[in-house]
Amino acid sequence: MRKLHPYSLRYALLGISTVSCLFIMSVIALVSTLACKSGQAEAFLATLRRVPVSPYTAMRNTVGICLLLFDVPTVIYSLIYSVISSLMCDHMHVQNINVQVMIITKMEDLTGLEIELMGKTHHGLTQWNAIGGYTRSDAHVLVTIISKYEISQVTSIVREFDPHAFIMINEGVNINGNYLKKLY
């Protein structure tokens, strides 16, 4: 009977972890393609933005590389540490990215929307009166700065009040002034 090389299991696990990560990425690509064709791209992308990728990468690196070098208990502890630290880094990073949100709406009374947005996000709003370039009809523009973490909350609030509102989100905004940074 042929004896297995001591690293055979480790190389097999490395291969399995790499193939599983490639499989996950392929499934995400396939689902996103189907979502785009069925008109559900916005909902799918909103869901996908909430899924952090770094825990999967950390898991692949920890399981794949550590199994080649260390014993199983060390690999398990390393995996737990890597996943927790990756999730914390993702969380801290996303909440520190500021975005500018411009909401263009044709609603007449914005009081309810303004109160709801300021009440939920605890950030101020600026309102501008505007005229549509194509329709030449009156419109209102609401501008606020929020963290990237709050985008889905703000868009859902706006959609409750005005499903036809036009929402623009700009990343990489530099803020100099009275802006409240929150930790979630």
MOHU-V391571 format. One line per field, one symbol per residue. ss: DSSP state (2 for helix, 1 for strand, 0 for the rest). burial: b if it has 24 or more other C-alpha atoms within 12 Angstrom, else e. A space follows every 10 residues. Layout:
ss = ???
burial = ???
This chain:
ss = 0000000222 2222222222 2222222222 2222222200 2222222220 0002222222 2222222220 0222222222 2222222222 2222200111 1111100000 2222222222 2000011111 1000000111 1111111222 2222222222 2000011111 1000000000 0000
burial = eeeeeeeeeb eebbeebbee beeeeeeeee eeeeeeeeee eeeeeeeeee eeeebbbbbb bbbbbbbeee eeeebeebbe ebbeebbeee beebebbbbb bbbbbbbeeb eebbebbbee bebebeeeee eeeeeeeebb bbbbbbbbbb bbebbebbee beeebebebe eeeeeeeeee eeee
